[in-house]
Amino acid sequence: MLVGILLSGCLGTKYLKEDEKLLYKQKIKSNSHVDKEDLAQLYAQKPNRQLPIVPWSPYVWFYYYGLNRYDLERYQTKREVTRNKFNEKINAAKTDNKVKKVARLERKKQKRVAKINKTIQEGNIWMRWGEPISIYDSSLTRQTMDRFELYLNSKGYFQAKIDTNYSVSGKKVSIKYIIEEGEPYLLDTIFLTTTDNKIGALLEKYQDESFLQKGENYDQSNITAERERIDLLLKDNGYFDFSRQYVEFNIDTAYGGSKKIAIETVINEPKKGEHKVFVIDSVNFTTDANTGMIIDSLRSSETYKGITFRYYNDLYNYKILSRRVFINKDSVYSKSNTFITQRQLANLDHFRFININYDSANGKFIANIFTSPLNRYQWTNEVGINVTQGFPGPFYNVSFKKRNVFRGLEILELNGRIGIEGVAPATEVQEVYASVEAGANASLTFPQFVLPLSARAKERLGRVNPKTRLLAGYTYTDRPEYIRENINVSNSYSWQTEKQTLFNFTSTDISIINSDLSTSFRDTLLVLETRGNRLINTFRPSFVSSMSLSTTWNSNSYGINFENSSFFRIYLESGGTSLNFLNTDILENKGLEYYKYLKFSIDRREIDPINENTTIAYRINAGIAKPYSENKILPYEKYFFAGGSNGIRAWRPRRLGPGSFSSIDSVSNRVTYNFEQPGEILIEGSVELRKNLIGFIDYAAFVDFGNVWTIEKDPSRPGAQFKPNRFYKEIAVGAGLGLRFDFSFLVLRLDAGLKVYDPARPEGKRFIMSTGYYDEPFTPTAAEAVVLNIGIGYPF
């Protein structure tokens, strides 16, 4: 395949006819007044995609390789044969009255035929992966200029000038679009025309929220946004049958002299009557609208807080359910309150669907809420491959969910899990061992804050999806160096705002941890203890208590939408807070280690599109954990670590740092990354360019940076302490390339990370391209210049 691509010519010009030329490149030259990325979306013709840096377009070769093997008549014949084959089987099944088999065969037929239709319409797989050669067309250049002009006019640049500059080299044409925007037109006068004084007063009251403000540039998108704002404002104030079509804008570009615009907002009246404010006469809530019974009169009803609940089976506590309904009797209609009601009812995880409609017949205005209950009992099984910080391994999860446990819309969940993963031991890196992790949890979630709050406060809090979660769990971890058991109980409260901000407050989190260490690992920790390292304390029987608060801002569904989205999380934890006021003798008498600490971390992520096939992702993650108990240590799980497939990928998991500490083997005199390196301060970040390669395969180029440090001096790890005058010299840097296989059900990720700057090396030899890189003790093998990572999902 590679030879074929090379022989076809780097850019595929061999597929051009004698009088044709290739559109090789096009760009836009303008000032900073307009967004070039927006303009680039308006190209009527685009050059063929090329690999980065190298002027090479394999996609053209893919397309014509497939085209030469594409036989339309063969696929059309195959479609008819497939249809006839399935029709015979379906007719035979109908004769035998096998209804389920008929349905199954119909689904198979539709799936097979749809696949063939896709090939007929879009070409075979090679053609879909590739693209035909981009033949330069002067008419499309003219069309692009017309589109640019319309766009500039929509942004207020009515006197913009657009020109082109051509460059021809052999069979290649490059185009530069030169744009002179000129001065934009400004909004000088804005006024409202309406014959409805109530609407006029309402719009005047909220004028500050208008998208049209005097002195700003004219922008057509603001006209559209203002129409939507007026429509929602009126619908939130009772105007149920108002429509955006009643909003009209008259624009005068010659008003008041040069480059001044007057905009008149007109609220037109309906052809008959006037705009009416609708007041809700009654609210009906049918809790089991999907029941098979037809006679509606058999339903019972109960009225609470002005809501008439109608049901066949009395299942719910209507006081609690009413707190998620924000449509009130005798109040004016509100579109926003309708959406909030629908969303908050869905957040309960008790209903299969929620449908809200309004009946305005017979002079009444009635709100009808229809819901369909989910199954009260639900089993879920999950089998797959898991990768966290090691090598892939199988896992199995099983969960049981019971809804409406005490008729108060509670949810009881029982979860069990077991997984095996390949990991390097905490004191070794060349070997890989199986790590087994198993656990079981039981949780009970209430759709409210279980706190001594007033009924009115609980009603108001219904808008923020309040939840209280009680959890008890057990975790078992079997690694080569230790077996660790953790019994945990916690109580947490969560709530979220309409702007995708999630809060979680854990008031109580208590763990009893017990560890059984291997002889070699215990000996290692004892040796470290003689050097002043107290890490062995974290593996003694322990009592860990904490409380925490986290706030997460998720813009545009980060993690689901991989374009124009961002994520920001702040986390604060206080460990052993209650132990400051309680007698700890009982813990000491039981031989339990206890901890007091403060921990703070931030995590910022963002994904921005560059073009339709390329995005760039950023991440910065930082944190600090300060122990203040007598033992001066943290629970092992509370330390920060650097390295691994979701961190700095040029280092093995948990092996980077701390600081400039360098572990040198006393026998081989080589640098080793054998030990996991916990730290109390973390700084790490990543920049990743993601681009589609072909079909479902994407590739990425990335740069990771960061490290961990200790707060106090660690005699066993020289250079580990964070110091303001040198920490920036200890920021490790790794770079690399990766592939992402984007299947519909998961993303498999392969990354190769190369160490660029290693702070463990002596100053002056930390860049890998320096001549001293291969000097002892930094031999290629020991230094692990390149690290391969396997991951599930994106790194961030």
N, C-alpha and C positions, 0 to 999 in steps of 0.2 A: 504494500500500500504506500509506504513511504517513498519507494523508488518511483511509483506511478505519479505521486504528487510532484516530486522534484522534476520529473521529465515533462510534466504538463506545463511547466513555467511557474515561477513564484506567484504570479498574480492571475494566471489563467488567460493571458492575452491570446493564447493559441485558439481560443474558442471565438474570437472576434472575426467578423467578416472583413473583407478588404477595405470597405469604406466606413468601418465602425471604429470608435475609440472607447477606451476604458475610462470611466469616471473614477479617478484614482484617489482624489482627496478634495475636501471642501471645508472651508472655515469661514468664520464671521469676524469682521473687524468693526468694532463700534466702541463707544465710550461706555462708562459704567452705569448709564441710566437705565438700560434694559438688561434683562436676564438672557444671556446667550444660550443657556440650557433650554429655556422655553422656546427660543427661536429655532434651536437645532431640532426640536421636535416637529417643526413645520417643513422640513426639507421634503420636496416632492419626489426626490430621488436621492438615494444614499449609496455611498461606495460599499464595496464588499468588505465584510469583516476581515481583519488581519490579526495575526498573532502579535502580542506586544513586542515592541522594539524592532522585530524582524519584519520587513515588507513582504509578507507571505500570507496568502489566502488559501488555506487548504479547503475551505468550505465550497469554493467554486469547483474544485476537483471532485469533492463528494457528490455534488449535484449532478455533474455530467457523467460521472461513473454510474450513478443510479439511473440517469436518463437513458443511457445506452442499454440498460437492462430492463427498461420499463415497457411493457406490452399492454396497452389499454384493453385491447380486445380479449386478451387472456384473462385479465381480472374481471371483465364484464361477464365472460363465460363462467368463470369460477363462482361469481355471485349467483348466477342463475342455477348452477349445479347445486350450490349450497342450499338455496331456497327450496329447490325441488326435493332434495334429500331430506331436509327437515320436515317439509310438508307431508311427505309420505309417512314418516314416523308419527307425526302429529295426528294424521287421519287414522292411522292404525290404533293409536292410543284412545282417540275419541270413540272408535268402534267398540273398544273394550271398556268404555266408561271409566278410564283412568284419568280423573280430573287433575290430580296433582302432577302426574307425568306430563300431561298436556301443557300445563303452566310452566314446568321446568324446561320442556323442549322449546316452547315459545321464547323463553328468556335466552336460551342458548342460541337460537336462530337469530334473534335480534342482535346479540353480541357479535356473532360471527359475521353477519351481514354488515353491521356498523364498521367493523374492522376493515372489511374489503372496501366499503364505500370511502373510508378515509384514504385508503391507498389510491382509489380511482380519482378522488378529488384533489389530494395533496401530494400524490406521488409515493414511491416506495420509501423505505426508511432512509436510504442514502440521500434521496432528494429532499426529504424533510430535514435531515441533519444539515444539508448544504444549502446553497443559494445560487441562482443563476447569475452569470456575470453581469455587472452593472454597466450597461452600454450608455454612454453619454447621449443625452437628449436635450437639445437646446430649448424645446418647448417646456420641458419640466423645469429648466432653470428659470424661465419666465414665470412659470406657475409658482415657484418658490418665492420669487421677488414679490408677486402679488400677495402671497400669504404673509410675507414679512410686513408689507404695507398695511394690510388689514390689522395685523397684530399691533403695530406701532400706533395706528389710529385708535385702537381700543385702549391704549395706554395714554392717550392725550397728545401724542406727537403727530399732529395733523399735517405738518409741513416737513416731515422726514423725507430724506432723499436716499435712494438705494441704487448702488451701481455694482458692477461685477468686474473682476480682473481675472483673465484667463491665462493659464500657463500650460503649454503643450510640450510634451517630451516624448517623441516617438508616438506610440499608440496610447499614451496616458494624458488625461486632461485633469488639471487641478483648477478649482474655482475658489476665488476669494470674494465674498459678499461684503461690500464696503457700505456701511450705514452711517449717515449723518442725521441724528435724531432732531436736531434743532431744539428750540425751547418748548417745553410742554405747555398745554393749555391748563389754566387753573380754574377751580370752582370759585366764582366771585359772588354769585347770588343763589340762594337755595330757598324755595318757598313751597308751601303746601296749599293745595286747592281741594276742598271737600265741602259738600253741603250738609254733612253730618257733624254737628257741633261736638257730640260725644267722642266720635272718632278723632276729630281734630284736637280736642283737649288731651286725649290719650297719647297721640303721637307727639304732641308738644311736650308732654310730661317726660317722655323717654327720648327726647331729641339728642341728648348727649351720647346715646348708644348708636346713633345713626352712622352708617358707613360713608355718608356724604357730609363732609365738613368743609366749611369755607376756607380757602387758601391752599387746599390740597390739590394734587394733580388729578386731572380727570382720568378715571379708570373704569372701563366698561364692566369689569368684574365686580366693582363696588356697586354698580347699578343692580346687578343680579343679586348680590348679597343683601342690598337694602330691600329689594322686593321680598326676599325670603324672610328678612327680619320683621317687616311690617305684617306679613301674613301670619307668622308665629305669634307676634305680639297681640294681634287682634283675636286670634284663636285661643290664646291664653286668657283672654278677658271676655269670653262668652260668645264671640262671633263664630258660632259653629259652622255656618254655611258660607263663611267668607272664603274667597278664593284669590290666589295671587293674580288672576287675570283681571281683577278689579283695580290693580295698581298699575298706573301708567306714568311714564316719565317723558316730559317734553324738554328737549335739550336745544339751547340756542347758543351756537358757537360764535355768533357775531355780536353778542351782547357786550356792551360797555367798552368796546374798543378791541385792541389787539390782544389775542391769546387769553380772553376771559370768557367764561362759560356760565350761563344761568341754567339752573335745572328746576323745573316745576314738577313736583310730585302730585299726581292727581289720583284721588280715591273716587272711582266711579260708582254710581248707584246701580243696583240691579234694575232690570227692565221693569219689574213689578215690585212695588212696595219699597222698603228700605232695609238697610242692614240691621238685623235683629240680634239682641243679646239673649242667649238661651240660658235659662236657669233650670237646674236638674230637679225634676219633681220627685224622682225615686231612684234607688239603686238596687238592682237585683243581682245576686251572685249565685249562679248555679254551680255547685261544686263537683258534680258528676255528669257533665253534659254528654259523655260518650256511652252512657249506659244503654243496654240493649232494649230496655223497656220503652215503649212508645207513648203510653198514656201519661202525659205530663201532670195530670190532675192527681196522680198517685204520690207526687212529691209532697213532702212536708216542708214547712218553712219556719224560720225563726228570725226575728228582727233584733239587731244589736247595733247601736250607734248609727241608726238611720239606714242600715244595710239589711236588706231582706235576703237571708241565706236560704236557698232552696236545695233540697237533697232527697235522695231515696234512702241513703244510709247516713246516719248522724255520726260523722267520723272526726270532726275537728273541733278545737276550741275556738269559737268564733271571736272571742276577745282578742286572741293572739293573731288570728287571721285578718281581722279588721285593721290591724296596725300596718298592714302592707297595702291597704286600699286608701287612695288619696282623692277619690271621687266622692264628694259629700252631697248629701241631699240639701236642697235649697241654696246651693252655691252655684256660681256661674260656671259654664263649661270651660275647661282648660285642656288644651291638647298636650301640654307638657305633663300635667298631672296624670293624664291617661297613659302616656308612655312610661312614666315613673311607676305607676301601679302595675303595668304589665311586666316591667323589668324586675321589680321587687318580688312579685309573685313567682316569677321564674327563678329568682335567686334562692327560693325556699327549697328547690329540688324535690318538689312533691307533685308537680303537675306536668303532664305530657305536652299540653298546649294551653295557652291562655289567649282567649279571644274577647275583645271588648268592642261593643258597638252601641250606637245610640238610636233610639226609636223616637221620632218626632211626630208620629201619627196621632190623630185625634186630639190635637191641641196640647198634648203632653210631651215632655222631653225626658225620656227614661234611659238610664245607663244600664246596660246588660253586660255582666261579666260571666263568661263561660269558661270553665276549666275541666280538664280531664285528668284524673289521678294517675300517677305512675304506679307500677306494681309495688305493693307494700314490702315484699321480700325480693331481694335481688342478689344473685350470685355472679361473681366475675372471676374468670381464670385468665391468667396471662403467662405466656411462655415466650422467652426470647433470649437475645444475646445482650449482655450488659458490659459497658466499658466505663470505668470511672477514672482511675489513675493507674491502670495497669494494662493487662492484655485481655482480650475478649473471653467471656465465659458465660455459661448458661444461667438463667435464673427462672424461678417459678413464683408467681404471686397468686394468692387466692384471697378473695374478700367476700364478706357477707354484709349486706346492708338491710336494716329494717327501718322503715319510715313510720313516723307518727306513733312512736313507742307508747307515750302516755296521753295521746290525743292532743298534744300541744305542738305538733309539727316538729318533734324532735327526730333526730336520725342517729341510730346506733350502728356503728361499723366495727366489724371484726376483721382484722387483716393478718395474714400469715405470708411469710416470704422466705425464700432460701436461694442463695446464689453462690456460684463459684467463679472466681476470677484469678487470672494469673498475675502475680505481683512479685516484685523483687523484695527480699526481706529488708527490714529496717537497717540492717548492718551489712548488706551485700547488694551487688547490682548485676553481677554477671550471671547469676542463676535466677531462675523463675520458678516460683512455687505456687501451689494452689492455695488461695485464701477463701475460706468458707465464711459466709455471713448469713445468719438466719435471725428471724425475729417474729414477734407477734405483738399486735397492738389491739386495744379496745378503746373506742372513743364514743362519746355521747355529745352531740351538738344540739344546742338550743337556738331557736331563731330570735333570740333577744338577749339582752344583758341580764344575767342572773345576779342582780344587785338590788339593794334596797332603794329603788327609784320610784318616783310617783308614776301613776298611770298616764298622766299627761306627757311626762318626759319620755316614757316608752313609746307613746304614739308618735311623738316628733322624731324619735330615733329610728323609726321604721323606714325613713327615707335613706338611711345610710347602711342598710343591710347588716344590722347588728347580729353577732353570733357569739355564743359562749361555748367553748369546747373543753371537755374534761377528757383526759387521756391517761391510760396506763399501758406500759409496754415493756417488753423484754427483748434485748438484743444480745446475740451470741456471735463473737468473732474469733475465728481460728486461723491464726497466721503462723508462719514458721517460728517466730520468736516469742509469741505469747498467745494465750487464750484469754479473752476478755469478755466479761459478762456485765451487762448494764440493766438494772431495773429502774424504770423511770415513771414518774407521775407528773402531770402538769395541768395547769388551768390557764386558758388564754381567752382573750377577747379580740374580735376582729370587726372592723367596719370599713366602709369605703364610700367615697364621695362620687358624685356624678362625673367628675373630671378624671376618672380612672386613677384616683389616689387611694391606696390601700393602707390601712393602719392595722398593726397587730401588737397587742400588749399581753405579754405572758406574766401574770402576777405571781405564779408559783411554778417552779420547775425544779424537781428534786430527783437526783439520781444516786443510786448505790452501785458502786463499781468495784468489781473484784477481778484481779488479773493473776494468771498463772504463767510465770515466765520460764522460758527455756534456760537451761544452765548457762549456755554460752552468752545469751542476751543479758542475763542477770550479772554475769561476770563483767561484761562490757560496761554495764551501768555502774557497777561497783568501782571499776577503774576510773570512770568519769567522775564519780563522787569524790574520790581521793584528790582529784584535780580541781575540786570546787564546783562541779556541775551537779545540781540537785534533781536531775531528770528522773532518777530512780523513784523519787517520792510520788510521781504521777502514776506509777504502776503499783503502788501499795493500795490496799483496800481503802476506798475513798467515799466520802459523802460530799456531793456537789449540789449546791442550791444556788438558784439565780432567779432574777427577774429581768425582762428585756422589753424593749420597744423598738419596732421597726416601722418605717414609713417608705412606701414604694410609689413612685410616680411612673406610670406606664402610658406613654403617648402613642396613639395610633396602633395599639395592640402589638407591642414589641414581642418578638418570639413567635408570632403568628403571621404578621405582615412584615416581610423582609425589605420593605422600602419605606423611607420617610418615617421612621419610628425611633423612639428613644426610651431609655429606661434609667431611672435613678433611684437608688436605695440608700437609706441611712439606717444604721443599726446601732443600738446602744444597749449594753448589757451590764448588769451589776451582779457579781457573784458573791454569795455569802453575806448579803446585806443584813439579813436577820440575825446572823451570828454576831454582829456588832452589839446586839442588845440581849443576847441569850448566853447562858453559861455553856461553854463548849466542853466541859469536863466529861459529859456523858459520851461524846464522840471520841475523846482521847481514851477513856476507859475501855471503849469497844475496839480500840486500835484502828480507828478510822482517820485517815488523812482528810483535812478539810481545807477549803480554799476561800480566799477573799480577793476579789479582783474587779477591775473595771475594764470594759472592752468597748471599742468604738470602731466602726468601719463605714466606708462609703463605696458605692459601686455605681459608676456612670457608664452607660453604653449608648451608642447611637449608630444608626444605619442610614446612609444617604445615597441616593442613586446618582450615578454619573451620566448614564444613558440607559437605554432599555435593556441592555445586556450586562451592565456593569454596576456594581455598588461598592461602596467603601464603608467599612465598619470600624468603629473606634471603641476602645474600652480603657478606663482608668479605674483601678481598684486599690484602695489604701486602708490601713487599719492600724490600731495600736491596742495592746492589752497589757494592763499594768497590775501585777499581783502586789497586794499589800499585807498579806497574812505573814505569819512568822516564817513559814517555809519558803516564801518568796518564789513560788512556782505557780503554774497554771495547770488545770486538768489537761491531759494530753490532747483531747479533742478541741480545746480552746486555743491552742497555739496556731500561729500562721505558718504556712509552708509555701514554698515557691518551686516552680517546675511542674512539668506534666502536660498532658494533652489539652487541658483547659487553661493552662497558665503560660509559662515561658517554655515553649516547646523544644528548645534546644537543650534542655536539661531533663534528666529523668525525674519522675514524680517525687517531690519532697526533697530533692537532693541539692538544690541551689542554696548557696549561702552557708551560714549567715555572714553578711558583710564581705570582707576580704579573707575570711577564714579559708585556709587551704589544708585539706586532710592529705597527708603524705604517708604512704606505706613505708614502714621502717625497714622492710626487707627489700623491696624492689626500688625504693626511692622514687616512686611515681605518685602522681596525684590520683586520688581515688574519690569516687562519688558514692561510696558504699553506704554511708550513714544518712538516715533521714535527719534533716536539719530544721528543728523547730525554732521559731523566732517570735518576738513580741511586737515587732513593728514590720509592717508589710507595705511595700510600694510596688505596683506592677501595672503594666499597660500593654495594649496591643493596637496595631493598625493593620487592617487586612483588606486587600483588594480582591473582590470576588467577581468572577466573570464566567459566563457560559462558554464551555469549550465545544461541546457537541451533544445534542439531544439532552438526556438527563444527566450528563456529566458536566460539572463545573470545575474550575480550578481557582486557586487562590495563591496570592503572594503576600507574605506577612512579615512584620517586624514586631517582636515582643521585647519588653524590657522590664527590669525590676529586680528586687531582692528582698530578703528578710534580714532583720537585725535584732539584737537583744538590747534591752534598755540599760541594764547594768553590765558591768564587765564580767565576762565569763572566762575564768582562768583556763578552762579546758579547750576553749576555742578562741585563740588570739585573733583579733581583728573583727570579732563578731559584734562589738558594741556600736550602736548608732552614734555618730558624732557629726554635728552640723558642718564642720570644716572639711569633711572628707566623704560623706555619704554619697555625694553625686559622682565620686570616682568609683564607687562600688555598685553602680547600676549595671547589672549584666544586660547584654544585648544579644538576642538571637534572631535570625532571619531564616526564611525558608519558603518552600512551595508545597502545595497540597492539592489533592483531588477530592471532590465531593460527588458521591453517587446519590442523586436525589430521587429515591424511589418514592412512591406515593405514601408508603407507610413509615418510612424512616429515611434518615440521611446518614450514609456511611462515609466516614471521613478518614483520609490517609494524609498525614503531614510528615514532612522531613524538615527538621530544624537544625540549622547550622550555627554553632557558636561564633559570634562576631566579636564580642568583647567579654572576656572572662575575668571578673575581679579577683578570682582566686590566684591568678598569676601575679608575679611581681610587677610593680609599676614599670612601664616601658615595654613590657612584653604581653600586654593584655589583649591587644588586637590580634586576631588569628592570622592576619596577613603579614605580621611582623616576621622577621627572619628567625627570631628565637622561638617560634611556636613549636618546633619539633625538638627543642632542646630538652634534656632531662630536667625535671621529672615529668615534663608535659609531652610524652610520646603520643602518637596518634591514638593508640588503643586506650591508654589510660585517660586521656583527656576527653574521649568520646566527642570528637568534633561534630559528628552528625548523629542525631537521634531520630529514630522513626517512631511515629505515634499513630495509633488506631483509635478512633473515637466514633461515638454515635451522636449525631446531631452536630450543630455548629458549636465552635468553642465558646462563643458568647453571642 
